[in-house]
């Protein structure tokens, strides 16, 4: 009996691990992927789920043993109400829209923000249109705990499973996302994102820059932070060394929420453009303060390059009514 009791005591944490992974987030979590994301040697301790279909929100989380914020394995918050979505977007982009971001794998309608959260925006055919005639959508934000291996394929497996489950729970009706090949790009850790020479960018989502006849083109490189399915993205052009660094950042934001990141007290910021995409506003801007000392990229040249960037985005997205403002 003592041996059996000891065996049961030893096995109990592993049984609890198995049960929590199987039942957390309404059973949506992929077991193998979640075990990769949890801290090595730790045991799972708690799972929470909250769903309010009438209020258009869903959330769940899974934790392991430890203290403070480092106990989180994964969390998802999903919203179908426009006010909640706008609040999330504007919290993510508080710096006139130019907060750091990274693209997800091409084809996924999402991006990674400065804190490493993965945001997905899906159209919801089963929810119809809102009071202003806009197609209702689902915004799902997935946070992977700080102990998670962001660079592993398990991150995509887990995030996609949670987004698909949230879509089902909230009656969105979106087609299920497929798990892409490859790994998740790690969040910005203060280092500049990887770049390629401008001459090699022609086949990328920032290919417009290779064709735009940027002054002194051989000096420039580009960080391709653009995913053609995502609600936001950037093409960052840079030149020089650490001692003399210049940069032009071209950003696109899709959705009526983006009107607020390009204006202040109703006045548009300089060097912006706007268009209509899928029945909502799209906004484009360039942030080039760091390039003010670089020959050939004054305000007139920045405006010309912004026009080239916005025209390329409008063509890729099937938008209309492009005009430069500000």
C-alpha positions in Angstrom: 0.0 0.0 0.0 2.9 2.4 0.8 4.4 1.7 -2.6 1.1 2.3 -4.3 0.5 5.5 -2.4 4.0 6.7 -3.3 3.5 5.9 -6.9 0.2 7.8 -6.9 1.8 10.8 -5.3 4.6 10.8 -7.9 2.2 10.4 -10.8 -0.3 13.0 -9.7 1.4 16.0 -11.3 1.8 14.3 -14.6 -1.8 13.2 -14.6 -2.8 16.8 -13.9 -0.5 18.0 -16.7 -2.2 15.6 -19.1 -5.7 16.6 -18.0 -5.0 20.4 -18.2 -3.5 20.2 -21.7 -6.5 18.1 -22.9 -9.2 20.3 -21.4 -7.7 23.9 -21.3 -9.2 26.3 -23.8 -12.1 24.0 -24.6 -9.7 21.3 -25.7 -8.3 23.3 -28.6 -4.6 23.1 -27.6 -2.2 20.8 -29.5 -0.7 18.7 -26.8 2.8 18.2 -28.2 3.2 21.9 -29.2 2.1 23.1 -25.8 4.6 20.9 -24.0 7.3 22.4 -26.1 6.2 25.9 -25.1 6.1 25.2 -21.3 9.1 25.6 -19.1 11.3 22.5 -19.1 10.7 20.3 -16.1 7.8 22.4 -14.8 4.2 21.2 -14.2 1.0 22.8 -15.4 -1.1 24.3 -12.6 -4.1 26.3 -13.9 -6.4 26.8 -16.8 -9.0 29.6 -17.2 -11.7 30.1 -19.9 -14.2 32.9 -20.3 -16.7 33.1 -23.1 -19.4 35.7 -23.7 -20.8 35.1 -27.2 -23.4 37.9 -26.8 -20.7 40.4 -25.8 -18.5 39.1 -28.6 -15.5 38.1 -26.5 -13.6 34.9 -25.7 -10.5 34.2 -23.7 -8.5 31.4 -22.2 -5.1 30.8 -20.6 -2.8 28.0 -19.4 -0.2 28.4 -16.7 2.6 26.3 -15.1 4.2 26.4 -11.7 6.3 29.4 -10.7 5.8 33.0 -9.7 4.6 36.2 -11.4 4.1 36.7 -15.1 6.6 34.0 -16.0 4.0 31.3 -15.2 2.0 31.9 -18.3 2.3 29.3 -21.1 -0.3 30.7 -23.5 -3.2 33.1 -23.5 -5.7 34.2 -26.2 -8.2 37.1 -26.1 -10.6 37.4 -29.0 -13.2 40.1 -29.9 -15.9 40.5 -32.5 -17.1 44.0 -31.3 -15.5 46.9 -33.2 -14.9 49.0 -30.0 -12.9 46.2 -28.4 -10.9 45.7 -31.6 -10.2 49.5 -32.1 -9.0 49.6 -28.5 -6.6 46.7 -29.0 -5.2 48.2 -32.2 -4.7 51.7 -30.8 -3.0 50.2 -27.7 -0.6 48.3 -29.9 0.2 51.3 -32.0 0.4 54.3 -29.6 3.4 56.0 -31.3 1.5 57.4 -34.4 1.4 53.9 -35.7 5.2 53.3 -35.9 5.5 50.9 -32.9 7.8 47.9 -33.8 6.2 45.0 -35.5 7.2 41.7 -37.3 5.4 39.8 -40.0 3.9 36.4 -39.6 4.2 33.7 -42.3 2.8 34.8 -45.6 -0.9 33.9 -45.9 -1.7 34.4 -42.2 -3.8 37.5 -41.6 -1.8 38.8 -38.7 1.4 40.3 -37.3 3.6 40.3 -34.2 3.7 43.4 -32.0 6.6 44.9 -30.0 5.8 42.7 -27.0 5.7 39.5 -28.9 1.9 39.1 -29.0 0.5 37.5 -32.2 -2.6 39.4 -33.6 -4.9 37.8 -36.2 -7.8 39.6 -37.9 -10.4 37.4 -39.7 -13.5 38.4 -41.6 -16.7 36.8 -40.1 -19.2 35.9 -42.8 -21.7 34.5 -40.3 -21.9 37.7 -38.3 -23.0 40.0 -41.1 -22.3 43.7 -41.1 -22.2 46.3 -38.3 -24.4 49.4 -38.0 -22.1 51.3 -40.4 -22.3 48.6 -43.0 -18.8 47.2 -42.4 -18.2 43.5 -42.5 -17.8 42.3 -38.9 -14.5 40.7 -38.0 -12.7 38.7 -35.3 -9.5 40.0 -33.7 -7.7 37.3 -31.8 -4.5 38.2 -29.8 -2.3 35.3 -28.7 0.4 35.7 -26.0 3.0 33.0 -25.6 4.7 33.0 -22.2 8.2 34.5 -21.8 9.6 31.0 -21.4 8.2 30.0 -24.7 10.4 29.2 -27.6 9.1 31.8 -30.0 11.3 30.5 -32.8 9.8 27.1 -32.9 7.1 25.8 -35.2 5.1 24.9 -32.0 4.3 28.6 -31.6 2.4 28.6 -34.9 0.7 25.3 -34.1 -0.6 26.7 -30.8 -1.6 30.1 -32.1 -3.5 28.9 -35.1 -5.4 26.3 -33.1 -6.5 28.9 -30.6 -7.6 31.4 -33.3 -9.6 28.7 -35.1 -11.2 27.7 -31.8 -12.1 31.3 -30.9 -13.7 31.8 -34.4 -15.9 28.7 -33.8 -16.8 29.8 -30.2 -17.9 33.3 -31.3 -19.8 32.2 -34.4 -17.5 34.0 -36.8 -17.8 31.5 -39.6 -14.3 32.2 -41.0 -12.6 29.4 -42.8 -10.0 27.7 -40.5 -6.4 28.9 -40.8 -3.8 26.5 -41.8 -0.5 26.1 -39.8 2.3 27.4 -42.0 5.7 25.8 -42.4 8.6 27.3 -40.6 9.1 29.0 -37.3 7.9 32.3 -35.7 10.2 35.2 -36.0 11.3 36.3 -32.5 10.0 39.6 -31.2 12.1 42.8 -31.4 14.7 42.6 -28.6 16.1 46.1 -29.3 18.1 44.8 -32.3 17.3 46.0 -35.8 15.4 43.4 -37.9 17.3 41.6 -40.6 17.7 43.4 -43.9 18.6 42.5 -47.5 20.2 44.8 -50.1 17.7 46.9 -51.9 18.7 45.4 -55.2 17.6 41.9 -54.0 14.1 43.0 -52.7 12.3 42.8 -56.1 10.5 39.6 -55.4 9.5 40.5 -51.8 6.5 42.3 -50.4 8.7 45.4 -50.4 9.7 45.0 -54.0 8.4 48.5 -54.9 11.5 49.9 -53.2 13.8 48.1 -55.6 11.9 49.7 -58.5 11.5 53.2 -57.1 14.9 54.6 -58.0 15.8 55.5 -54.5 18.7 58.0 -54.5 22.1 56.3 -54.0 20.3 52.9 -54.1 23.4 50.9 -53.6 23.7 52.3 -50.0 20.3 51.1 -48.9 19.0 47.9 -47.4 15.4 47.0 -46.6 13.7 45.1 -43.8 10.7 43.3 -45.2 8.1 43.6 -42.4 5.1 43.1 -44.7 2.6 40.3 -45.0 0.0 40.8 -47.8 -2.8 39.3 -45.7 -2.1 41.3 -42.4 -3.9 44.4 -41.2 -0.6 46.3 -41.0 2.9 46.0 -42.2 6.1 48.0 -42.9 9.0 48.4 -45.3 12.0 49.9 -43.5 14.8 51.3 -45.6 18.2 51.9 -43.9 21.7 53.0 -44.8 25.0 53.6 -43.1 26.7 52.2 -40.0 26.0 52.4 -36.3 27.9 55.7 -36.2 25.9 57.2 -39.0 22.5 55.5 -39.3 19.7 56.7 -41.4 16.3 55.2 -41.9 13.0 55.6 -43.8 10.1 53.6 -42.5 7.0 53.1 -44.7 3.9 51.8 -42.9 0.5 50.6 -44.0 -2.6 50.2 -41.7 -5.9 48.7 -42.9 -9.2 49.5 -41.3 -11.1 52.5 -40.1 -9.3 52.3 -36.7 -6.1 53.5 -38.6 -7.5 57.0 -39.2 -6.6 57.9 -35.6 -2.9 57.0 -36.0 -2.4 59.4 -38.9 -4.2 62.5 -37.4 -4.1 64.6 -34.3 -7.1 66.6 -33.2 -8.5 66.1 -36.6 -5.4 67.3 -38.5 -3.6 64.8 -40.7 0.1 64.4 -40.0 2.5 65.2 -42.9 3.5 62.7 -45.5 0.5 60.4 -45.4 -1.8 58.8 -48.0 -5.2 57.2 -47.8 -7.4 54.8 -49.8 -10.5 52.7 -49.5 -9.9 48.9 -49.1 -12.6 46.3 -48.6 -15.1 49.1 -47.6 -12.9 50.7 -45.0 -10.1 53.2 -44.7 -6.5 52.4 -45.4 -3.7 54.7 -44.4 0.0 54.9 -45.4 2.8 57.0 -44.0 6.5 57.5 -44.0 8.6 58.3 -40.9 12.0 59.6 -42.1 13.2 61.9 -39.4 16.4 59.8 -39.1 17.1 60.4 -42.8 17.0 64.2 -42.6 20.8 64.4 -43.1 21.0 62.0 -46.0 21.5 63.6 -49.4 18.7 63.1 -51.9 15.9 62.1 -49.4 14.3 65.4 -48.5 10.6 65.9 -48.1 9.9 65.9 -51.8 11.7 62.6 -52.3 10.1 61.1 -49.3 6.7 62.1 -50.7 7.6 60.5 -54.0 8.6 57.2 -52.3 5.5 57.2 -50.2 3.4 57.5 -53.3 5.3 54.5 -54.8 4.7 52.5 -51.6 1.0 53.3 -51.4 0.4 52.6 -55.1 2.0 49.2 -54.7 -0.1 48.4 -51.6 -3.3 49.6 -53.3 -2.6 47.3 -56.3 -1.8 44.3 -54.1 -5.0 44.7 -52.0 -7.4 45.8 -54.7 -8.0 49.2 -53.2 -9.3 52.4 -54.8 -9.3 56.1 -54.3 -5.7 56.6 -53.4 -4.7 60.2 -52.6 -1.8 61.8 -50.8 -2.6 64.0 -47.9 -1.0 66.0 -45.1 
